[in-house]
Amino acid sequence: MRLKGRLTTRSLLTLALSIGILCLIISCGKKGDPLPKGLPVPGGIGDLSGEVRDGVLFLSFTMPTKNKDGSDIVDLGGFRVMKSCSNCNAAFGTLKEIRLDDTSGFTIQGTRLYVYDDDLATGYQYAYKVHPVTKKGTAGDASNVFLIQWQEPPPKPAGPVSVKVNDGAVELSWQQDEGYSYNVYRHDENMYPLFPANKELLAQPFFVDTGLKNGQKYLYEIRKVKEKGGLRWEGEGLKVEATPRDLTPPSVPMGVKAEKRGNAARVSWTASEGKDLAGYYVYRLIAGKAQRLTKVPVRETFYVDHDIAPYRYLSYYVTSVDLSGNESEPSTESVVVLKE
């Protein structure tokens, strides 16, 4: 009986072991979902760089369009921005998780994505790298590493800023700080500007912005720039507002003619051109002194002067006025004889 029991136990162990091996072979029992094979991996980023603007570090890179296998990326979900600090012995950790279907935390200009880091300490060295990530969470290889030894950015320029507005243009001038260049930024419709309005660094404290819309208020920001360690370091800016306005008068009225009509003098002229024409001012000359007869611009191309009784003859001229209050030069004078 004892021998039979031992044989039975051994048989049971052998059977259990066989069943276990069989389960491993045919994957019996409940398991997690098998890992998918052949998922496309986003191609790498090779141009990660940084610029010091507005007193903070802006990182930027060209967004990949191809997977590692050469196929087009169709499911790019975002990017994982990594940061480390060598002075504080901090390994790479996630600085920001960027989701392309979000609307905050980054800016895209053309094919390049911009993100900033404002948590930096003077004298510390920082390293950054970026991983592209698909919508399913598949991460691509790390980008090149960007290194920077953080320094204190330049201070704001010394004020005040002198502003001169012109027709569709604004002129800005400020005090010169030795050893610095300048960038001028224009905030259009409260949008944060990534790039300066000037095409080249300004060596002198003067800038003219043209092609502007008259009557629209613009916010400008002037920032000092210093070359350090192969980078341009740009500090916070000095802000000023300016509103360009129309300074161009309409054309001079032509064909001015004054003639007596009963007990009045009628002055007529040819209409002036201009989309913003407000009307006309009519002037009367007495003893060489001009008197404006119309308190507000008249829209018609004629005017009747009834106050002529005391005079033997009178002389008239006309000007054009636009909606901005710009007045043209006087027209040629026309003399009317009232009494023979």
C-alpha positions in Angstrom: 0.0 0.0 0.0 2.8 2.4 0.8 4.5 1.6 -2.5 1.2 2.2 -4.4 0.8 5.5 -2.5 4.3 6.6 -3.5 3.7 5.7 -7.1 0.4 7.6 -7.1 2.0 10.8 -5.7 4.9 10.6 -8.2 2.4 10.1 -11.0 0.4 13.2 -9.9 3.6 15.4 -9.7 4.6 14.2 -13.2 1.1 15.0 -14.5 1.1 18.5 -12.9 4.5 19.3 -14.3 3.4 18.1 -17.8 0.3 20.2 -17.6 2.3 23.3 -16.6 4.7 22.8 -19.5 1.8 22.4 -21.9 0.2 25.6 -20.6 3.4 27.5 -21.3 3.5 26.1 -24.8 -0.1 26.8 -25.7 -0.4 29.9 -23.5 -3.3 28.6 -21.5 -4.7 30.6 -18.7 -5.3 34.4 -18.5 -2.5 36.7 -19.6 -2.0 40.4 -20.5 -2.5 41.6 -24.0 0.4 40.6 -26.2 2.7 43.5 -27.2 2.0 44.6 -30.8 4.8 44.2 -33.2 5.9 46.4 -36.0 4.6 49.7 -34.6 6.1 52.7 -36.5 8.6 54.6 -34.4 8.9 58.4 -35.1 12.2 59.6 -36.6 14.6 61.5 -34.5 15.2 65.2 -33.9 18.6 66.5 -34.7 18.4 70.2 -34.4 17.3 70.9 -30.8 18.6 74.4 -29.9 18.1 77.2 -27.4 17.9 81.0 -27.4 17.6 83.4 -24.4 14.7 85.7 -25.1 12.7 87.9 -22.8 14.9 86.7 -19.9 14.0 83.0 -20.3 15.2 80.0 -22.3 13.3 79.2 -25.5 14.0 75.7 -26.8 13.0 74.9 -30.4 13.3 72.0 -32.9 12.0 70.9 -36.2 9.1 68.5 -35.9 9.8 65.1 -37.6 7.7 64.1 -40.5 9.1 60.6 -41.1 9.2 57.4 -39.1 12.5 55.6 -38.6 11.5 53.2 -41.4 11.1 56.1 -43.8 7.3 56.1 -43.8 5.3 59.3 -43.2 4.3 60.0 -39.6 0.5 60.0 -39.4 0.0 59.6 -35.7 2.4 62.1 -34.0 0.9 62.9 -30.7 3.5 65.2 -29.1 6.9 65.4 -27.5 8.5 64.7 -24.2 11.0 67.4 -23.2 13.7 66.2 -20.8 15.9 68.3 -18.6 18.9 67.6 -16.3 21.1 69.7 -14.1 24.8 68.7 -13.9 25.7 71.0 -11.0 22.9 69.6 -8.8 23.5 66.0 -9.9 20.0 65.7 -11.3 19.5 63.1 -13.9 17.2 63.6 -16.9 13.6 64.1 -15.9 10.5 65.2 -17.7 10.3 69.0 -18.1 7.1 69.1 -20.2 4.8 66.6 -21.9 3.6 68.4 -25.1 0.4 67.2 -26.7 -0.2 68.6 -30.2 -4.0 68.6 -29.7 -3.5 71.0 -26.8 -3.4 74.8 -27.2 -1.0 75.9 -24.4 2.5 75.5 -23.3 4.1 75.7 -26.8 4.1 77.6 -30.0 4.5 76.3 -33.6 6.0 78.6 -36.3 6.1 76.8 -39.7 7.7 73.4 -39.0 9.4 74.4 -35.8 8.1 74.0 -32.3 9.0 76.4 -29.5 8.8 75.8 -25.7 10.3 77.8 -22.9 11.9 77.1 -19.5 11.9 79.8 -16.8 13.1 77.7 -13.9 16.8 78.3 -14.1 19.5 79.4 -11.6 22.5 81.5 -12.4 25.8 79.5 -12.6 24.1 76.1 -13.1 24.5 74.1 -16.3 21.5 72.5 -17.8 21.0 69.8 -20.5 17.9 69.2 -22.6 16.7 66.5 -25.0 13.4 65.7 -26.7 11.6 62.5 -27.6 8.8 62.4 -30.2 5.8 60.5 -29.0 2.9 58.9 -31.1 -0.7 59.1 -30.1 -0.4 55.5 -28.8 2.5 56.5 -26.6 5.3 55.0 -28.7 8.4 57.2 -28.1 11.1 57.8 -30.6 14.8 58.2 -30.0 16.2 61.1 -28.0 17.2 64.2 -29.9 20.6 65.8 -29.7 21.5 67.3 -26.4 21.4 71.1 -25.9 23.7 72.4 -23.1 23.6 75.9 -21.5 25.4 77.5 -18.6 22.8 79.9 -17.2 23.8 83.5 -16.7 21.9 86.6 -15.7 20.2 88.1 -18.8 20.6 91.8 -19.6 18.4 94.2 -17.7 15.7 96.4 -19.3 16.8 99.3 -21.5 16.9 102.7 -19.8 13.9 104.8 -20.5 12.1 106.8 -21.5 11.2 105.8 -25.0 10.5 108.6 -27.5 7.5 107.8 -29.8 6.8 109.6 -33.1 3.8 108.5 -35.1 3.5 109.0 -38.9 1.2 107.9 -41.6 1.2 104.1 -41.3 4.5 104.2 -39.4 6.0 104.5 -35.9 9.4 105.8 -35.0 11.0 104.7 -31.6 14.1 106.0 -30.0 15.7 105.5 -26.6 18.9 105.8 -24.6 22.1 104.0 -25.8 23.6 101.5 -23.4 27.2 100.8 -24.3 28.0 97.2 -25.2 24.5 96.2 -26.1 22.5 95.7 -29.2 18.7 95.7 -29.4 15.6 93.9 -30.6 12.2 95.5 -31.0 9.1 93.3 -30.8 5.6 94.2 -31.9 2.6 92.6 -30.1 -0.1 92.2 -32.8 -3.6 91.7 -31.4 -2.2 90.6 -28.0 -0.2 87.7 -29.6 3.1 87.0 -28.0 5.8 87.8 -30.6 8.5 85.1 -31.1 10.5 87.1 -33.6 11.6 90.8 -33.5 10.2 93.3 -36.0 13.7 94.3 -37.0 15.4 91.9 -39.4 18.9 92.5 -38.1 20.1 93.4 -34.6 20.0 97.1 -33.9 23.3 98.7 -33.1 21.7 102.1 -32.5 18.7 102.9 -30.2 16.4 103.8 -33.1 13.8 101.8 -35.0 11.1 102.7 -37.6 8.2 100.3 -38.1 6.3 100.7 -41.4 3.3 99.2 -43.1 1.0 99.7 -40.1 -2.7 100.4 -40.0 -3.7 103.9 -39.1 -5.8 104.3 -36.0 -4.7 100.9 -34.6 -2.9 100.7 -31.3 0.4 98.8 -31.3 2.4 97.6 -28.3 6.1 97.5 -28.7 8.8 96.0 -26.5 12.5 97.0 -26.7 15.0 94.4 -25.3 18.8 94.6 -24.9 20.9 91.8 -26.4 24.4 90.7 -25.4 26.6 88.1 -27.1 27.8 85.5 -24.5 29.3 82.0 -25.0 28.2 81.8 -28.6 24.6 82.7 -27.8 22.6 85.9 -27.9 21.3 86.7 -24.4 18.2 88.9 -24.4 16.6 90.3 -21.3 13.1 91.6 -20.5 11.8 94.5 -22.5 10.7 98.1 -22.0 7.1 98.4 -23.3 5.5 101.4 -25.0 2.3 101.9 -27.0 1.9 103.8 -30.3 -1.0 104.5 -32.7 -0.1 105.6 -36.2 -2.4 108.1 -37.8 -3.2 109.4 -41.2 -1.2 112.5 -42.0 -1.8 112.7 -45.7 -4.2 115.4 -46.8 -6.7 114.8 -49.7 -6.2 116.4 -53.0 -6.7 120.1 -53.6 -10.2 121.1 -55.0 -10.0 122.1 -58.6 -12.2 124.3 -60.8 -13.2 126.7 -58.1 -15.6 129.4 -59.4 -17.4 132.2 -57.6 -20.3 134.1 -59.2 -23.1 136.4 -58.1 -26.5 134.9 -57.8 -29.1 137.6 -56.8 -28.2 138.8 -53.4 -25.7 136.0 -52.8 -22.4 134.6 -54.1 -22.3 131.0 -55.2 -18.9 129.2 -55.0 -18.6 125.8 -56.8 -15.7 123.4 -57.5 -14.9 119.9 -58.8 -15.0 117.0 -56.3 -11.7 115.8 -54.8 -10.7 112.2 -54.8 -10.1 110.1 -51.7 -12.0 107.3 -49.9 -11.7 109.0 -46.5 -12.9 112.5 -47.7 -14.9 114.2 -45.1 -15.9 117.3 -47.1 -14.7 120.8 -47.9 -14.0 124.1 -46.1 -14.9 127.3 -47.9 -12.9 130.5 -47.2 -13.6 134.1 -47.9 -10.8 136.7 -48.3 -11.5 140.3 -47.1 -8.6 142.7 -47.2 -6.2 139.8 -47.5 -7.5 138.0 -44.4 -9.0 134.6 -44.7 -12.3 133.8 -43.0 -13.6 130.2 -42.9 -17.3 130.2 -43.7 -18.1 126.5 -43.0 -17.7 125.4 -39.4 -17.9 121.8 -40.4 -16.9 120.3 -43.8 -19.6 120.5 -46.4 -20.3 117.4 -48.5 -21.6 119.2 -51.5 -19.4 120.7 -54.2 -20.9 124.2 -53.8 -21.6 126.8 -51.2 -23.8 129.9 -51.1 -22.6 133.0 -49.2 -25.6 135.3 -48.3 -23.5 137.8 -46.3 -22.3 139.9 -49.2 -24.2 143.2 -48.9 -21.4 145.5 -47.5 -18.8 144.4 -50.1 -18.0 145.5 -53.6 -16.1 142.3 -54.5 -15.0 139.2 -52.7 -12.5 136.4 -53.2 -13.0 132.8 -52.3 -10.9 129.6 -52.1 -11.7 126.0 -51.0 -9.8 123.2 -49.2 -10.5 119.4 -48.9 -10.6 117.7 -45.5 -10.4 114.0 -44.7 -11.8 112.0 -41.8 -8.6 112.3 -39.8 -8.8 116.1 -40.0 -6.0 116.5 -42.6 -6.7 119.6 -44.7 -5.4 120.1 -48.2 -3.6 123.2 -49.5 -5.9 126.0 -50.6 -7.3 125.9 -54.1 -6.8 128.8 -56.5 -8.8 131.9 -55.6 -11.8 133.0 -57.5 -13.0 136.7 -57.4 -16.6 137.8 -57.8 -17.6 141.4 -58.5 -20.7 142.2 -56.5 -21.1 146.0 -57.3 -20.2 147.7 -60.5 
